[in-house]
Each structure stands twice: as C-alpha cells, then as structure tokens.
C-alpha cells in the first residue's frame, strides 16, 4: 500500500496521498467498501488502497490484498471475471466511468453479488488507476429473482422493500407502485397509478427512458442501469437508477414491464466528489497536472482554429522551503492556498491556473495579442505574490520566478510548451522574482521571430485587460 506523503512535497502529479486520505475519511460512513486499483504498464494489478470494511465482506485483510491483488480479484466468479476486466479496460481507454454488477465466490463457498462503480485515470507512464466503490447487493439480487419466480413473492417483499417497485403497461402507464413511493417521492399512490411515467420524469431524460423500454421490448430480457431524474412532490428532482424486466402473459407474449428503482442522490454526489478529486489538487482545488494538460491541449486546438496565440506560465515559489521547514507543513499548506487565490485574482475568467507540484503552478493565458500581455500578467502575479502573508499571526514572505512559453512560437503541443516554460523559469531563478521568456526558438524558426511577435502583432491589451 502506498505511504501518504506531505501535500506540498515535490511534484506529486496526481496527489494520490491526498485522495487516499479523503477515501479513508469517508469509508467508515459507507455500507460498502472503497478501493483504488492500479494496473501497471507491465500488466500487473495491485491495490493502493482498500477500506477496512473489505475484511468483513470478503474475509481478507487490507494487508493481504495490498500484498497480492489476485487474492481478491480471483474471487470474481469465473463466468464474470473476463467481462469485468474487459469492461474496466475499455472504460479506461474511453475515459468513461465504470458501473457493473458481478458475482464473487467467498472462501466459504457462498456467492455474493457486488455492484461496483469506479472512475479510471490513465497516467503518463502507461499505468491505469481505478478509484471506486463496491457494495453487497446480494439481497437486492435475491429480490429480483423472486420477482421472476412468483407474483406472490413479489407482493410479499414489495411492501417492505427499501427500493421502489413498480409496473408499467406497454405504453408506459404506471399500473402499480409500491407504498414507499409515497415515502420517497411524496405523491399519494392515487396521484401516480394510472398516469404515464413520463409525467414524473425530467423532460431531458424522457427520451432515454423510452429508448430503454424499447430495448427491453425488443430483447425480451431484463436491462439495468437506466438513470433519470424523477420529480418529488415538493417540486425538486431526485436521481434514480432503475432495472426493468419484461412480464409475459400465459401465451408467453410480452404484456407489461416491472422495475426496481433506487434513489442514487448520495451516489451521484459521491461520484462527483471522486471525479473532482481525480482531476483536481485536493489542497487548493486547482486543476492537477493531468487536468491542466487536457485544458491546454483543448486551448491549442482552439487557438489553431482561430489563428490566435496563447501563453504558458510556469511558476515556482522563491523561499517557500525555508518557510515550510521553519513553520511546518500545516502552515505551508495554508500559505499555498493563499498563493493559489492570489494567482486566480490576477487572471481573466478564461485563463486557467493549475498546481502540478509542491510549490509549482502553471497558468494558461488564452487569446493573447502581444508578448507584452503575457509579460504584464506574469509581472502582475510577481507583484501580487510578493506582498507579505499573514497566517496564524505570522508574517511570511515568499516570491515567485516565472518562465513563459508561447504557442505557436515555441511549441505545437502541451508537453513542449510546459517544458519550455519550465526551462525559462529556471533561467528566471538566477534572479529570484524575475520573469523570463523562453529564449531558444525551435529548429527552423529564426531568432528574430520572438521579437517580431512582440513588435509587429496587433496592439496589446492593457495589464488590466489581461486580468
């Protein structure tokens, strides 16, 4: 298992330790288990984190799973294992969140159904990290089996189920809803039964639900996972996920549908938080390296289409380490948060700032008309960050050195622009508090081009215009 490191240690590109701390904090309040699974570039799986509830569910300790991921992975039912692996890899390739239901065989021989959700992140070294949540849904699966077995069993558990059980005619009219519809959504049953379900569904989700019902109708098989917003009696919208199965008459003709719906508002919120943590620095809330690179690549594509220039600023704080060493990491973290806020205040709304290391930040300036615009913004940041900070009754002083690279002058992709801005920052470090533009144009570009950009381009916006 990975050992958490201090938040402002040098260059943690994914801020994994902070994410794990958040997972540890939330895990005791969840009925299921949280995990972080890594697939290395060499094709080896290992768990970088599992929550304590793992042992209660599967009889394996966190240390056992950290030492050998296959102890847990090989519990996946042989008939489900390859599907789970293939779906996870496919979601990582396409950047989609993953959701699946599958069986696991415990050491006792008991079969457990698991519902799992995770968010994949592909790292630059070729590895993949899935951060997710799994829950025991064996009871719910038993309920679904009972639905298909007997109408009597259906009635027996429906009245006491936590989920909403409902039936639909082929044209989408609600012919039955379990009593807890009223408890969960507030409508009386008389206001619901006999009404088209689309009257309660958010307009933006109606077509997706209709298409889902069509899939069930054509396949004559149960389908799961449709998510939609349904209207509460008080007027607000609740997120639900539903499984829908076909019901057949005595002639084996499809004559209606039955479904199980669950409120997933907490799950939606948790997934949003997990997604945010995967793409943002947990200390400052700024985009992390991967997210900033994505924004930069999108900006490059747009700038080429619109024939506009952009600039990348690489910022490294001066004298931050002595402050951190003298006063401790907790105060250093507070200082970094104030630095992040000051940088934001120096930028326009369209500009983006990210934190990619302990005391390293990057800034994307879009649609600049003049090299002076980038310089003015950089100098404004220098002036702002040099103003003394008051934290916990202490007056602190740090500065910043900034390197600048330009697109299309210095590079055509995000990696080049960040690297050249980094190199320029190291030149600026020779005179702390200095701003330096990358001075070595690419092969085939004359050295006068940089001066041409600053002298012959359209007139500059003022420093105020730049943020």
Beta strands, then each sheet from edge to edge (+ up, - down):
strand 1: 33-39
strand 2: 45-50
strand 3: 98-105
strand 4: 111-122
strand 5: 128-136
strand 6: 164-169
strand 7: 174-177
strand 8: 223-231
strand 9: 237-248
strand 10: 254-263
strand 11: 309-318
strand 12: 352-355
strand 13: 360-368
strand 14: 389-391
strand 15: 394-396
strand 16: 399-407
strand 17: 435-437
sheet 1: 2+ 1- 5+ 4- 3+
sheet 2: 7+ 6- 10+ 9- 8+
sheet 3: 12+ 13- 11+ 16- 17-
sheet 4: 14+ 15-
end
